[in-house]
Amino acid sequence: MLREIITPSVSNHIFTLPESYYGKKVMVTVSALEEKVDNSKSYLTKAEEARAFFNSIQIDMTGFKFDREEANER
């Protein structure tokens, strides 16, 4: 799959296909991006956000002991 995001300044644009696409049918789709792409956040910042989210939904399991007999009573 080839994906290219551009900001055109003229009505036509030329891009190069890899040799693996030669002789094959290809589909070209053009659509405007609605959202502004934010490349300013670093990978570390995104990882910290994900870690904070998952830490906020964790259940405290301290003091819990699994009782197999109680689980099999049903």
Secondary structure, DSSP 8 states (H G I E B T S, - for coil): --------SSS-------GGGTTS----------S-----S-HHHHHHHHHHHHHHT----TT----HHHHHT-
